[in-house]
Amino acid sequence: MADGEILKKLEDSTKDAMAVQLQTLQTILQRNGRSSYLKRYGVGAFLDTASFREAVPLSCYDHYADYIGRMADGGGGDADDGDRPMLSVDPLVCFFNSSGTSSMKPKLVPYFDSPPSKAASQLAHQGSEAVLQRLFPPRQSINKVLWFLYAGNITYTKGGFKAMAASAYPLQSSNKNPSPFLSPFVSPPEVILGSNVEQQMYCHILCGLRNLDFIDGIRAPYAVALIGAFVLLESKWEQLCEDLERGFPSLDIPDTAMRDSVTEVLVGPQLDLSKKIRTICEGNNWCGIVSKLWPNVRYIKCVCTGSMEQYYQKLKYYADEIPVLGGDYFASECCVGINLDILQPPQLTRFVLLPNAAYFEFLPFNLDQEIGVDARETVDFSSVEVGKMYEVVVTTYRGFYRYRLGDIVRVVGFHNSSPEVEFVMRAPKSTAEILTERDLMTAMENLQLVLRNVKMPDVSEFASFFNLDSNLKQLKIFVEVGGVLQDEKLQELCWLLRRNFSSLEDGLGGVYKMRKGRGEVGPFLVSIVKPGSFNRLLEMAIENGAPASQYKPPKIIRNPEIVDFMEGSALVTVSSDSSD
C-alpha cells in the first residue's frame, strides 16, 4: 500500500470514530467472548457498550497476573473452566516485556497471533513511516539510519515462550530471509542483538561514523537513549578514531559475533576518515555535532514527551539546526495514537487516537485532587471534553479488558471526530502518593534555572521517593548533576539548595502542598548522588530482564531496592528545614 493510501485509510477511520470504536469492541467480543476472563463476568459475543462497561470492572495488571503466569508456564487453557482459553482464543506467540521502569522487573504482556490486532498495528506503524516520508522523501543513495536499537535481551519462560521488547519482535522472525525492517539500519543485526548495551551503543556509533555520508536520520525509541549515545561519543571519540584507524573494534568488546560483524562494516583501516573525525571532535564543541559528523542527516526522531521531555533541550543542543521529530503513542499492550505533526516540540505534540487499535475509555483525572475521591465512571470517544485530563483505559484484541494503561492524557482537540491528546504523565499508583511525575519535573526545571544562573553543572537525572514508614511522612528527591563535583562545588551546590528550597517546593503540586498544610508531610530531602548512579539503575533493570530499548529512568520510585541503592549513592543530603 502506498503512503498516500495508508494516510487516507487512517484519515477515514477518524471521520466516524465512534462507529469504528463500536465495531472494534464488537470484533473483540465476538473473537474473545468465550475466554475464561470474560465468561466469569457473564460477557458473551454480543453485548452493547453500556452492558459491557457495567459487567466488566476496570482492571490493572494484577487482575491478569495469574492467567499470564499460567500461560508463561505452558498452560494453554483454564483447567478450572473446562480448559477454556484464558484471555484470548488466538494462539500465544510470545511475551513482550514492559519497561520495568518503576519495579526493576518487567511485566509480561502476552502477544497473541490476532489477525485484527495485526492489521491495526500494521496500519499504525505504516502510517507513522508515511508521515515521516511525507516530510523527508526517501533518497536513493543517502538512505541509512543510525538507529540505537537493542533487541538482544531475550529470555524464555518456563513454558518455552520467548519474552522480549516489543521492538525486538521483527528481528526474531522464524523466517530465515533478512527482515525488511533491518534494511535501512547502518548497524548489522549482531549489534542490535548483542548482550551489553554500552558495547552495542559504541558499535552503533562506530558503524554510523564509518558510513557518515550515507546517514539520513538518527533514531531511538526514547530521547534518553540518544542522550546516552551522545554522552558516550563525547567520552569515547578518541577510541572510536583509533578503531577506525585499525579497521576493527576495540578488544574490550568480547562479543565475537558483534566484533566480527562491525569489522566487516569497517572494511579495513580508515585513516583519512579517522583524521577527519578527530579534527571535528578535538575542538570539544559538541553543539551541533550531528551535522558536523553526519553532513547529510535530515532529522533525529524519538519520543520526547512525558518524562522524556527533560532531555529535549540537551538533544537540541547536539542537533542544533537538525529537526528533532516526535514519536508516536504506542504501548506494549496496543497502539494508542499517532503523531501527525512530528515537527512540533514536546509541549505542543498531539496524538490522534486510533479508533481501530483498541476500544478506548477515559477515566477523569484531576491533577490537584487526591486520588480516590472522584467517581470511577469512564467516558468514551464521544464524551471526552477538551481541556480535561483522563487516564486511558483500553480493551484490546489481545486479552486486556477495560485495562488501565496508567497514562494520563489531556484532550486538546479533535481530528475529525477522533480525540487529539497530549501525554501528561504516568498516573499515580495509590492514594498514598502526593507527587506526580509532572510535579517533580516542574520542581527540577526550577532547580535547573537556579543552577544555570550561577553556571553550575546541569541536572542530568532525578527521581523521588515518598517515605511512608517514618512518623512524619517525608519526600526524598535524588539528583544527579553533570560532570565530576569537587568538594568545593559540592558545598556550593548544597548552599544553593538551602537558599532555593522554596522555588523547588513551588513546583511540587497541589496535593503535596495540601498535605503539607495539614501537617501530614515533614521537611523534604534532596540527595546529590554519585555520577553514574542512574546508569547503574539501567544496568540493574536489564539484569532483571527489562528491555534496554524501552527503559525509561524512574521518576517516582516505588521499589525499596532502588531506594536503598540511591541512598547508598548519595554524596550529600540537604533538608528543606536546614538553615543557610
LOGU-682021 format. One line per field, with one value per residue (C-alpha): residue in one letter; x, y, z; residue number from 0. Coordinates in nm, 3 decimals. Example, Ala and Ser with C-alpha at 12.3 -4.5 7.8 and 13.67 -1.06 7.14 Angstrom:
2
residuo <- c(A; S) $
c1 <- c(1.230; 1.367) $
c2 <- c(-0.450; -0.106) $
c3 <- c(0.780; 0.714) $
num <- c(0; 1) $
This chain:
580
residuo <- c(M; A; D; G; E; I; L; K; K; L; E; D; S; T; K; D; A; M; A; V; Q; L; Q; T; L; Q; T; I; L; Q; R; N; G; R; S; S; Y; L; K; R; Y; G; V; G; A; F; L; D; T; A; S; F; R; E; A; V; P; L; S; C; Y; D; H; Y; A; D; Y; I; G; R; M; A; D; G; G; G; G; D; A; D; D; G; D; R; P; M; L; S; V; D; P; L; V; C; F; F; N; S; S; G; T; S; S; M; K; P; K; L; V; P; Y; F; D; S; P; P; S; K; A; A; S; Q; L; A; H; Q; G; S; E; A; V; L; Q; R; L; F; P; P; R; Q; S; I; N; K; V; L; W; F; L; Y; A; G; N; I; T; Y; T; K; G; G; F; K; A; M; A; A; S; A; Y; P; L; Q; S; S; N; K; N; P; S; P; F; L; S; P; F; V; S; P; P; E; V; I; L; G; S; N; V; E; Q; Q; M; Y; C; H; I; L; C; G; L; R; N; L; D; F; I; D; G; I; R; A; P; Y; A; V; A; L; I; G; A; F; V; L; L; E; S; K; W; E; Q; L; C; E; D; L; E; R; G; F; P; S; L; D; I; P; D; T; A; M; R; D; S; V; T; E; V; L; V; G; P; Q; L; D; L; S; K; K; I; R; T; I; C; E; G; N; N; W; C; G; I; V; S; K; L; W; P; N; V; R; Y; I; K; C; V; C; T; G; S; M; E; Q; Y; Y; Q; K; L; K; Y; Y; A; D; E; I; P; V; L; G; G; D; Y; F; A; S; E; C; C; V; G; I; N; L; D; I; L; Q; P; P; Q; L; T; R; F; V; L; L; P; N; A; A; Y; F; E; F; L; P; F; N; L; D; Q; E; I; G; V; D; A; R; E; T; V; D; F; S; S; V; E; V; G; K; M; Y; E; V; V; V; T; T; Y; R; G; F; Y; R; Y; R; L; G; D; I; V; R; V; V; G; F; H; N; S; S; P; E; V; E; F; V; M; R; A; P; K; S; T; A; E; I; L; T; E; R; D; L; M; T; A; M; E; N; L; Q; L; V; L; R; N; V; K; M; P; D; V; S; E; F; A; S; F; F; N; L; D; S; N; L; K; Q; L; K; I; F; V; E; V; G; G; V; L; Q; D; E; K; L; Q; E; L; C; W; L; L; R; R; N; F; S; S; L; E; D; G; L; G; G; V; Y; K; M; R; K; G; R; G; E; V; G; P; F; L; V; S; I; V; K; P; G; S; F; N; R; L; L; E; M; A; I; E; N; G; A; P; A; S; Q; Y; K; P; P; K; I; I; R; N; P; E; I; V; D; F; M; E; G; S; A; L; V; T; V; S; S; D; S; S; D) $
c1 <- c(0.000; 0.139; 0.196; -0.097; -0.334; -0.214; -0.270; -0.613; -0.711; -0.604; -0.789; -1.109; -1.104; -1.124; -1.424; -1.681; -1.457; -1.735; -1.880; -1.532; -1.497; -1.825; -1.719; -1.380; -1.543; -1.782; -1.492; -1.303; -1.605; -1.701; -1.348; -1.277; -1.622; -1.571; -1.240; -1.230; -1.168; -1.480; -1.700; -1.655; -1.834; -2.109; -1.990; -2.085; -2.003; -2.278; -2.304; -2.365; -2.104; -2.312; -2.371; -2.006; -1.888; -2.140; -2.050; -1.670; -1.484; -1.189; -0.870; -0.495; -0.210; -0.270; -0.607; -0.428; -0.112; -0.238; -0.357; -0.032; 0.176; -0.004; 0.031; 0.403; 0.439; 0.287; -0.081; -0.291; -0.633; -0.802; -0.812; -1.062; -1.302; -1.317; -0.981; -1.137; -0.890; -0.779; -0.754; -0.778; -0.881; -0.584; -0.255; 0.002; 0.322; 0.547; 0.552; 0.655; 0.836; 0.716; 0.981; 1.042; 1.090; 0.919; 0.953; 1.301; 1.141; 0.936; 0.581; 0.499; 0.249; 0.110; 0.134; -0.136; -0.148; -0.458; -0.534; -0.739; -0.473; -0.200; -0.394; -0.448; -0.085; 0.049; -0.164; -0.040; 0.329; 0.299; 0.115; 0.397; 0.654; 0.427; 0.413; 0.794; 0.837; 0.588; 0.829; 1.151; 1.101; 1.344; 1.673; 1.829; 2.189; 2.163; 1.926; 2.074; 1.954; 2.173; 1.915; 2.000; 1.802; 1.879; 1.694; 1.923; 1.780; 1.567; 1.462; 1.243; 0.953; 0.912; 0.675; 0.933; 0.791; 1.026; 1.000; 1.138; 1.092; 0.809; 1.067; 1.269; 0.987; 1.052; 1.410; 1.302; 1.112; 1.150; 1.184; 1.549; 1.536; 1.659; 1.375; 1.294; 1.276; 1.658; 1.730; 1.780; 1.990; 2.356; 2.442; 2.441; 2.190; 2.465; 2.497; 2.124; 2.107; 2.411; 2.401; 2.584; 2.410; 2.716; 2.914; 2.619; 2.587; 2.958; 2.932; 2.624; 2.824; 3.127; 2.914; 2.747; 3.083; 3.216; 2.918; 2.873; 2.797; 2.506; 2.317; 1.977; 1.843; 1.929; 1.664; 1.589; 1.264; 1.317; 1.517; 1.715; 1.880; 2.008; 2.141; 2.328; 2.476; 2.597; 2.744; 2.930; 3.053; 3.191; 3.384; 3.495; 3.565; 3.940; 3.892; 3.643; 3.902; 4.165; 3.927; 3.866; 4.242; 4.291; 3.988; 3.833; 3.656; 3.826; 3.929; 3.731; 3.425; 3.427; 3.118; 3.286; 2.982; 2.934; 3.305; 3.328; 3.017; 3.141; 3.484; 3.304; 3.126; 3.457; 3.618; 3.975; 4.168; 4.010; 4.295; 4.152; 3.810; 3.963; 4.164; 3.854; 3.652; 3.942; 3.970; 3.599; 3.597; 3.925; 3.752; 3.544; 3.245; 2.951; 2.686; 2.557; 2.782; 2.519; 2.564; 2.939; 2.984; 2.690; 2.659; 2.359; 2.139; 1.795; 1.630; 1.653; 1.347; 1.244; 0.974; 1.030; 0.701; 0.620; 0.927; 1.140; 1.074; 1.361; 1.610; 1.472; 1.683; 2.004; 1.909; 1.851; 2.199; 2.354; 2.120; 2.130; 1.959; 1.865; 1.496; 1.416; 1.100; 0.849; 0.747; 0.407; 0.199; 0.247; 0.228; 0.322; -0.049; -0.163; -0.106; -0.285; -0.225; -0.030; 0.162; 0.063; 0.270; 0.611; 0.788; 0.622; 0.823; 0.717; 0.497; 0.291; 0.291; -0.053; -0.156; -0.464; -0.622; -0.658; -1.024; -0.948; -0.647; -0.849; -1.171; -1.092; -1.243; -1.130; -1.126; -1.148; -0.838; -0.774; -0.409; -0.468; -0.714; -0.629; -0.657; -0.968; -1.207; -1.356; -1.627; -1.477; -1.706; -1.546; -1.646; -1.593; -1.472; -1.798; -1.799; -1.444; -1.411; -1.138; -0.907; -0.978; -0.741; -0.811; -0.645; -0.654; -0.844; -0.822; -0.992; -0.757; -0.770; -0.502; -0.668; -0.686; -1.037; -1.110; -0.741; -0.595; -0.282; -0.157; -0.115; -0.265; -0.355; -0.518; -0.771; -0.665; -0.899; -1.035; -0.904; -1.231; -1.420; -1.124; -0.981; -0.640; -0.449; -0.124; 0.063; 0.086; 0.248; 0.223; -0.067; -0.007; -0.034; -0.216; -0.380; -0.054; 0.132; 0.147; 0.364; 0.327; 0.594; 0.480; 0.514; 0.867; 0.969; 0.840; 1.039; 1.354; 1.305; 1.304; 1.628; 1.783; 1.722; 1.894; 2.199; 2.231; 2.215; 2.535; 2.696; 2.675; 2.654; 2.308; 2.080; 2.119; 1.879; 1.638; 1.383; 1.172; 1.051; 0.779; 0.872; 0.560; 0.750; 0.869; 0.646; 0.611; 0.586; 0.878; 0.956; 1.309; 1.446; 1.760; 1.951; 2.248; 2.431; 2.664; 3.040; 3.251; 3.180; 3.484; 3.426; 3.414; 3.149; 2.952; 2.945; 2.836; 2.556; 2.436; 2.436; 2.231; 1.981; 1.930; 1.877; 1.631; 1.416; 1.113; 1.148; 1.167; 0.864; 0.666; 0.669; 0.563; 0.190; -0.140; -0.166; 0.179; 0.100; -0.238; -0.083; 0.196; -0.059; -0.234; 0.095; 0.100; 0.431; 0.766; 1.058; 1.168; 1.522; 1.739; 2.028; 2.303; 2.409; 2.734; 2.782; 2.668; 2.413; 2.121; 2.321; 2.363; 1.982; 1.963; 2.213; 2.019; 1.692; 1.846; 1.994; 1.638; 1.507; 1.398; 1.436; 1.710; 1.529; 1.222; 1.390; 1.296; 1.469; 1.217; 1.082; 0.862; 1.047; 0.831; 1.084; 1.269; 1.572; 1.608; 1.565; 1.838; 2.072; 2.009; 2.054; 2.381; 2.489; 2.425; 2.724; 2.537; 2.179; 2.019; 1.692; 1.442; 1.433; 1.812; 1.944; 2.171) $
c2 <- c(0.000; 0.344; 0.611; 0.818; 0.521; 0.444; 0.802; 0.811; 0.490; 0.641; 0.961; 0.776; 0.586; 0.915; 1.056; 0.850; 0.745; 0.637; 0.397; 0.249; 0.219; 0.027; -0.205; -0.256; -0.360; -0.595; -0.757; -0.809; -0.959; -1.181; -1.327; -1.345; -1.356; -1.720; -1.653; -1.752; -1.391; -1.254; -1.553; -1.503; -1.168; -1.317; -1.148; -1.313; -1.237; -0.977; -0.702; -0.329; -0.091; 0.012; -0.351; -0.435; -0.149; -0.240; -0.610; -0.594; -0.398; -0.172; -0.373; -0.344; -0.588; -0.768; -0.892; -1.081; -1.189; -1.538; -1.607; -1.474; -1.676; -1.995; -1.921; -1.845; -2.183; -2.355; -2.372; -2.346; -2.319; -2.263; -2.606; -2.468; -2.370; -2.667; -2.579; -2.262; -2.011; -1.782; -1.436; -1.483; -1.755; -1.671; -1.867; -1.730; -1.640; -1.485; -1.226; -0.862; -0.712; -0.387; -0.122; -0.227; 0.140; 0.150; -0.209; -0.307; -0.631; -0.606; -0.733; -0.994; -0.878; -1.172; -1.139; -1.341; -1.412; -1.196; -1.101; -0.786; -0.669; -0.729; -0.527; -0.235; -0.238; -0.260; 0.035; 0.243; 0.167; 0.213; 0.538; 0.657; 0.591; 0.755; 1.072; 1.075; 1.011; 1.285; 1.531; 1.360; 1.165; 0.872; 0.937; 0.669; 0.687; 0.854; 0.600; 0.467; 0.528; 0.527; 0.353; 0.292; -0.025; -0.302; -0.627; -0.894; -0.931; -1.236; -1.470; -1.782; -1.857; -2.191; -2.296; -2.219; -1.887; -1.603; -1.281; -0.968; -0.599; -0.526; -0.351; -0.675; -0.883; -0.801; -0.923; -1.254; -1.385; -1.754; -1.664; -1.712; -1.431; -1.093; -0.881; -0.570; -0.396; -0.414; -0.279; 0.089; 0.016; 0.111; -0.139; -0.515; -0.739; -0.874; -0.529; -0.493; -0.844; -0.801; -0.851; -0.544; -0.209; 0.015; -0.200; -0.211; 0.168; 0.204; -0.024; 0.161; 0.485; 0.322; 0.191; 0.531; 0.707; 0.461; 0.541; 0.904; 1.027; 0.783; 0.857; 1.016; 1.008; 0.922; 0.739; 0.571; 0.470; 0.728; 1.050; 0.918; 0.658; 0.928; 1.138; 0.830; 0.780; 1.140; 1.135; 0.815; 0.983; 1.273; 1.039; 0.776; 0.968; 0.909; 0.533; 0.542; 0.716; 0.459; 0.175; 0.337; 0.363; -0.005; -0.126; -0.328; -0.251; -0.244; -0.570; -0.454; -0.593; -0.968; -1.049; -1.219; -1.210; -0.837; -0.758; -0.961; -0.803; -0.450; -0.537; -0.625; -0.288; -0.100; -0.267; -0.222; 0.076; 0.418; 0.662; 0.965; 0.921; 0.888; 1.206; 1.394; 1.287; 1.356; 1.712; 1.770; 1.621; 1.778; 2.115; 1.989; 2.183; 1.943; 2.196; 2.090; 1.783; 1.592; 1.789; 1.821; 1.443; 1.342; 1.612; 1.458; 1.388; 1.545; 1.454; 1.300; 1.103; 0.969; 1.004; 1.333; 1.361; 1.273; 1.202; 1.222; 1.596; 1.667; 1.550; 1.760; 2.074; 1.871; 1.686; 2.019; 2.125; 1.828; 1.866; 2.245; 2.313; 1.949; 1.899; 1.670; 1.486; 1.347; 0.984; 0.816; 0.689; 0.313; 0.092; -0.276; -0.357; -0.181; 0.119; 0.421; 0.730; 0.863; 1.190; 1.359; 1.674; 1.537; 1.872; 2.008; 2.032; 1.809; 2.069; 2.102; 1.735; 1.587; 1.230; 1.140; 0.838; 0.537; 0.421; 0.074; -0.003; -0.083; 0.014; 0.323; 0.463; 0.758; 0.790; 1.157; 1.276; 1.591; 1.683; 1.878; 1.638; 1.341; 1.005; 0.806; 1.095; 1.104; 0.873; 0.586; 0.626; 0.632; 0.821; 0.721; 0.898; 1.088; 1.228; 1.349; 1.724; 1.946; 2.073; 1.790; 1.514; 1.144; 0.813; 0.594; 0.263; 0.007; -0.312; -0.482; -0.760; -0.939; -1.013; -0.697; -0.579; -0.234; -0.221; 0.092; 0.177; 0.405; 0.703; 1.047; 1.247; 1.583; 1.618; 1.918; 1.889; 1.655; 1.531; 1.486; 1.301; 1.128; 1.290; 1.455; 1.422; 1.533; 1.295; 1.445; 1.179; 0.833; 0.800; 0.785; 0.431; 0.487; 0.738; 0.748; 0.925; 1.300; 1.379; 1.319; 1.293; 1.631; 1.793; 1.660; 1.772; 2.122; 2.138; 2.020; 2.277; 2.542; 2.398; 2.386; 2.760; 2.831; 2.625; 2.780; 3.131; 3.062; 2.841; 2.522; 2.182; 2.091; 1.837; 1.523; 1.289; 1.292; 1.075; 1.093; 0.863; 0.923; 0.759; 0.630; 0.447; 0.750; 0.902; 1.215; 1.115; 1.251; 1.322; 1.240; 1.365; 1.214; 1.437; 1.362; 1.654; 1.651; 1.617; 1.539; 1.754; 1.855; 1.920; 2.295; 2.268; 2.019; 2.260; 2.541; 2.323; 2.247; 2.618; 2.690; 2.420; 2.565; 2.911; 2.790; 2.524; 2.750; 2.751; 2.371; 2.348; 2.580; 2.308; 2.017; 2.035; 2.088; 1.754; 1.791; 2.146; 2.042; 1.754; 1.978; 2.239; 1.974; 1.889; 1.539; 1.583; 1.666; 1.861; 1.713; 1.596; 1.641; 1.399; 1.464; 1.121; 0.998; 1.041; 0.728; 0.627; 0.639; 0.446; 0.175; 0.166; 0.091; -0.193; -0.333; -0.320; -0.501; -0.764; -0.823; -0.867; -0.515; -0.435; -0.175; -0.011; 0.059; 0.156; 0.493; 0.617; 0.615; 0.947; 0.815; 0.533; 0.260; -0.020; -0.041; -0.193; 0.120; 0.345; 0.158; 0.186; 0.559; 0.632; 0.440; 0.651; 0.985; 1.219; 1.466; 1.518; 1.852; 1.906; 2.178; 2.288; 2.332; 2.681; 2.870) $
c3 <- c(0.000; -0.098; 0.165; 0.037; 0.065; 0.419; 0.533; 0.366; 0.546; 0.879; 0.797; 0.704; 1.034; 1.225; 1.034; 1.224; 1.509; 1.744; 1.486; 1.436; 1.812; 1.844; 1.563; 1.728; 2.056; 1.878; 1.690; 2.017; 2.195; 1.900; 1.896; 2.268; 2.426; 2.522; 2.702; 3.068; 3.179; 3.009; 3.087; 3.459; 3.417; 3.203; 2.885; 2.554; 2.195; 2.150; 2.407; 2.379; 2.522; 2.825; 2.927; 2.869; 3.089; 3.356; 3.357; 3.334; 3.605; 3.543; 3.564; 3.615; 3.556; 3.885; 3.756; 3.477; 3.660; 3.747; 3.391; 3.244; 3.488; 3.393; 3.021; 3.066; 3.237; 2.935; 3.028; 2.711; 2.871; 3.206; 3.373; 3.627; 3.348; 3.109; 2.953; 2.810; 2.653; 2.934; 2.777; 2.400; 2.156; 1.934; 1.961; 2.205; 2.017; 2.281; 2.557; 2.539; 2.836; 2.987; 3.051; 3.413; 3.499; 3.837; 3.952; 3.817; 3.694; 3.375; 3.347; 3.082; 2.820; 2.615; 2.237; 2.063; 1.689; 1.638; 1.274; 1.356; 1.601; 1.343; 1.085; 1.325; 1.442; 1.088; 0.978; 1.274; 1.211; 0.836; 0.899; 1.122; 0.848; 0.588; 0.799; 0.815; 0.443; 0.360; 0.522; 0.415; 0.090; 0.061; -0.120; -0.335; -0.215; 0.126; 0.277; 0.601; 0.957; 1.267; 1.484; 1.851; 1.899; 2.148; 2.095; 2.237; 2.586; 2.503; 2.782; 2.791; 3.020; 3.195; 2.917; 2.647; 2.521; 2.427; 2.629; 2.465; 2.396; 2.152; 1.931; 1.915; 1.767; 1.398; 1.447; 1.596; 1.294; 1.222; 0.854; 0.756; 0.500; 0.630; 0.768; 0.557; 0.894; 0.902; 0.555; 0.646; 0.957; 0.930; 1.205; 1.140; 1.323; 1.551; 1.710; 1.766; 1.912; 2.139; 2.514; 2.651; 2.599; 2.632; 2.388; 2.148; 2.170; 2.097; 1.792; 1.665; 1.674; 1.511; 1.223; 1.191; 1.169; 0.910; 0.686; 0.786; 0.432; 0.392; 0.715; 0.652; 1.007; 1.367; 1.570; 1.901; 2.073; 2.351; 2.387; 2.684; 2.459; 2.222; 2.510; 2.632; 2.284; 2.251; 2.601; 2.506; 2.188; 2.394; 2.622; 2.368; 2.046; 2.068; 2.100; 1.811; 1.594; 1.691; 1.596; 1.256; 1.204; 1.289; 1.097; 1.379; 1.708; 2.046; 2.206; 2.509; 2.326; 2.397; 2.185; 1.889; 1.659; 1.721; 1.675; 1.353; 1.203; 1.280; 1.134; 0.809; 0.814; 0.865; 0.558; 0.677; 0.821; 0.755; 0.815; 0.635; 0.792; 1.137; 1.085; 0.972; 1.276; 1.511; 1.379; 1.445; 1.795; 1.913; 1.917; 2.211; 2.081; 2.090; 1.997; 1.654; 1.648; 1.448; 1.126; 1.180; 1.184; 0.964; 0.696; 0.518; 0.821; 0.781; 1.112; 1.458; 1.572; 1.914; 2.179; 2.364; 2.555; 2.916; 3.126; 2.807; 2.783; 3.024; 2.756; 2.471; 2.521; 2.551; 2.235; 2.060; 2.174; 1.993; 1.693; 1.655; 1.320; 1.257; 1.349; 1.641; 1.542; 1.789; 1.815; 1.838; 2.128; 2.103; 2.413; 2.459; 2.504; 2.184; 1.962; 2.111; 1.897; 1.601; 1.577; 1.251; 1.310; 1.411; 1.376; 1.690; 2.016; 2.310; 2.475; 2.153; 2.050; 1.992; 1.926; 1.724; 1.891; 1.661; 1.669; 1.529; 1.753; 2.068; 2.239; 2.446; 2.762; 2.970; 3.346; 3.461; 3.645; 3.847; 3.893; 4.215; 4.375; 4.593; 4.422; 4.501; 4.574; 4.221; 4.089; 3.892; 3.589; 3.246; 2.931; 2.567; 2.249; 2.217; 2.571; 2.639; 2.693; 2.554; 2.828; 3.070; 3.178; 3.176; 3.248; 2.936; 2.963; 2.681; 2.572; 2.329; 2.071; 2.272; 2.601; 2.812; 2.905; 3.048; 3.133; 3.292; 3.094; 3.371; 3.136; 3.197; 2.886; 2.825; 2.544; 2.336; 2.038; 1.774; 1.442; 1.255; 1.531; 1.696; 2.011; 1.995; 2.321; 2.474; 2.701; 3.051; 3.271; 3.421; 3.664; 4.040; 4.174; 4.503; 4.736; 4.935; 4.655; 4.691; 4.391; 4.019; 3.751; 3.621; 3.966; 4.004; 3.655; 3.725; 4.050; 3.872; 3.595; 3.869; 4.012; 3.665; 3.621; 3.953; 3.857; 3.512; 3.654; 3.850; 3.581; 3.787; 3.611; 3.481; 3.644; 3.433; 3.617; 3.910; 4.089; 4.404; 4.681; 4.937; 5.267; 5.442; 5.717; 5.911; 6.180; 5.970; 5.604; 5.407; 5.042; 4.918; 4.587; 4.433; 4.190; 3.965; 3.807; 3.508; 3.544; 3.849; 4.155; 4.360; 4.731; 4.679; 4.406; 4.614; 4.908; 4.677; 4.543; 4.898; 4.974; 4.660; 4.754; 5.101; 4.954; 4.690; 4.853; 4.811; 4.430; 4.431; 4.656; 4.428; 4.162; 4.381; 4.306; 4.484; 4.664; 4.821; 4.934; 5.076; 5.273; 5.397; 5.504; 5.713; 5.882; 5.731; 5.549; 5.702; 5.553; 5.221; 5.148; 4.840; 4.793; 4.538; 4.412; 4.258; 3.883; 3.701; 3.965; 3.721; 3.461; 3.722; 3.759; 3.386; 3.427; 3.724; 3.529; 3.231; 3.464; 3.585; 3.230; 3.134; 2.761; 2.707; 2.412; 2.625; 2.951; 3.097; 3.414; 3.702; 3.824; 4.105; 4.285; 4.439; 4.469; 4.804; 4.630; 4.415; 4.720; 4.909; 4.613; 4.566; 4.937; 4.926; 4.627; 4.798; 4.825; 5.043; 5.161; 5.240; 5.428; 5.342; 5.707; 5.731; 5.788; 5.548) $
num <- c(0; 1; 2; 3; 4; 5; 6; 7; 8; 9; 10; 11; 12; 13; 14; 15; 16; 17; 18; 19; 20; 21; 22; 23; 24; 25; 26; 27; 28; 29; 30; 31; 32; 33; 34; 35; 36; 37; 38; 39; 40; 41; 42; 43; 44; 45; 46; 47; 48; 49; 50; 51; 52; 53; 54; 55; 56; 57; 58; 59; 60; 61; 62; 63; 64; 65; 66; 67; 68; 69; 70; 71; 72; 73; 74; 75; 76; 77; 78; 79; 80; 81; 82; 83; 84; 85; 86; 87; 88; 89; 90; 91; 92; 93; 94; 95; 96; 97; 98; 99; 100; 101; 102; 103; 104; 105; 106; 107; 108; 109; 110; 111; 112; 113; 114; 115; 116; 117; 118; 119; 120; 121; 122; 123; 124; 125; 126; 127; 128; 129; 130; 131; 132; 133; 134; 135; 136; 137; 138; 139; 140; 141; 142; 143; 144; 145; 146; 147; 148; 149; 150; 151; 152; 153; 154; 155; 156; 157; 158; 159; 160; 161; 162; 163; 164; 165; 166; 167; 168; 169; 170; 171; 172; 173; 174; 175; 176; 177; 178; 179; 180; 181; 182; 183; 184; 185; 186; 187; 188; 189; 190; 191; 192; 193; 194; 195; 196; 197; 198; 199; 200; 201; 202; 203; 204; 205; 206; 207; 208; 209; 210; 211; 212; 213; 214; 215; 216; 217; 218; 219; 220; 221; 222; 223; 224; 225; 226; 227; 228; 229; 230; 231; 232; 233; 234; 235; 236; 237; 238; 239; 240; 241; 242; 243; 244; 245; 246; 247; 248; 249; 250; 251; 252; 253; 254; 255; 256; 257; 258; 259; 260; 261; 262; 263; 264; 265; 266; 267; 268; 269; 270; 271; 272; 273; 274; 275; 276; 277; 278; 279; 280; 281; 282; 283; 284; 285; 286; 287; 288; 289; 290; 291; 292; 293; 294; 295; 296; 297; 298; 299; 300; 301; 302; 303; 304; 305; 306; 307; 308; 309; 310; 311; 312; 313; 314; 315; 316; 317; 318; 319; 320; 321; 322; 323; 324; 325; 326; 327; 328; 329; 330; 331; 332; 333; 334; 335; 336; 337; 338; 339; 340; 341; 342; 343; 344; 345; 346; 347; 348; 349; 350; 351; 352; 353; 354; 355; 356; 357; 358; 359; 360; 361; 362; 363; 364; 365; 366; 367; 368; 369; 370; 371; 372; 373; 374; 375; 376; 377; 378; 379; 380; 381; 382; 383; 384; 385; 386; 387; 388; 389; 390; 391; 392; 393; 394; 395; 396; 397; 398; 399; 400; 401; 402; 403; 404; 405; 406; 407; 408; 409; 410; 411; 412; 413; 414; 415; 416; 417; 418; 419; 420; 421; 422; 423; 424; 425; 426; 427; 428; 429; 430; 431; 432; 433; 434; 435; 436; 437; 438; 439; 440; 441; 442; 443; 444; 445; 446; 447; 448; 449; 450; 451; 452; 453; 454; 455; 456; 457; 458; 459; 460; 461; 462; 463; 464; 465; 466; 467; 468; 469; 470; 471; 472; 473; 474; 475; 476; 477; 478; 479; 480; 481; 482; 483; 484; 485; 486; 487; 488; 489; 490; 491; 492; 493; 494; 495; 496; 497; 498; 499; 500; 501; 502; 503; 504; 505; 506; 507; 508; 509; 510; 511; 512; 513; 514; 515; 516; 517; 518; 519; 520; 521; 522; 523; 524; 525; 526; 527; 528; 529; 530; 531; 532; 533; 534; 535; 536; 537; 538; 539; 540; 541; 542; 543; 544; 545; 546; 547; 548; 549; 550; 551; 552; 553; 554; 555; 556; 557; 558; 559; 560; 561; 562; 563; 564; 565; 566; 567; 568; 569; 570; 571; 572; 573; 574; 575; 576; 577; 578; 579) $
